[in-house]
Amino acid sequence: MRNNLLTAAVLVAGTLTVLASPASASEGPGSLCTTVDPTPVYANRDFTGYLFTLSPGRGFRAHSGWGVDSTLLGAYGHGAERPDRDGYVRGHHLRGC
């Protein structure tokens, strides 16, 4: 019985570790940012052609970005939840780029 409890504890701890590990955007060129709120992703640079929304607190790999002075206005890249689909997001949804 003691071995069964130990095995169960190890399995639960491993599962919790996997669930608590934040996913990040895939490896590749560009800055790794974090989404700060629900982040809509668009097909076009002028933020038209809505594709999907990324969850807050997740990684976003910005391949390129544009702004004014030191303010990021937008970025092109992909999120951890959809590494297969690049798109455009507004800069105010990202931190740490």
N, C-alpha and C positions, 0 to 999 in steps of 0.2 A: 504494500500500500504506500509505503514511503517513497519508493521509486516512481509510482504512478503520480504522486503529488509533485515530486520534483520535475518529472517530465512535463506535466501540465503547466507548472510555473514557468519553465523554460519556454514552452510554446507560446504562452500568453505574453511573456516579456518580449519575445521576438516579434510577435504580431504588433504589439504596441509600439515598438521601435520603428517598424516599417510604416505604420499609420502616422506616427508623429514626425517622420522625416519629411521636411518640405521638399517638394519637387522643384527642380529648376529647369529653365529652358535648356535645350540641347547644346552640346559643345559646338563651337564654331566661332567665326569672326564676329566681332561686335561687342558692345557693352552688355553686361548682365544687369538688368534693372528688376525692380519689384513692383507689382501692381498694388496700388493703395486702396482701391475700391473696385466695384464691378466695372470692368474695362471693355467697352465695345471695340470690336476690331472691324475695320472697314476694308473694302477692296481697293479703294481709290485714295490718293493723297489728299483730296479735298473732303475727306471723311463722308463720302457717299458710298453706297453699295454695302450696307450692313451685312456682316458675315456671321458673327457670333459674339458672345461676351465671355471674357476671362474672369475667373474668381479673384477676389482680393488676396493679397499676401503671397502670390505665386510669382515665379520667375518669368521674365520676358527678355529674350535675346534681341537687342536692337542692332540690326545690321547697319542702319543709318538713321540720322535724325536731323532736324532743322529747328532753328529758333532765332530769337532776337536777343542780342547781348548774351547774357548767361541764362536766359529762360528757354527751356525746351518746349517747343510748340507741338511737335509731333515726332513720331518715330516709326520706322518700318522694321518689322521683324516677326517673331513668333513667340507664343507663350508656351509654358510648360504643359498646359492641357492640350494644346494643338501644335506640336512641333512640326507637323507635316504641312501646315498652312501658314504662310507669311501674310501679313496684312499691316495696315496703318492704324495707329492709336494716337490719341491726343496726349500731349506731354504731361498735362496735369494729373493723369492717371498713373504716372510712373515716378519712382524715387530711386536714387542711387545709381543712376546711369553714368 
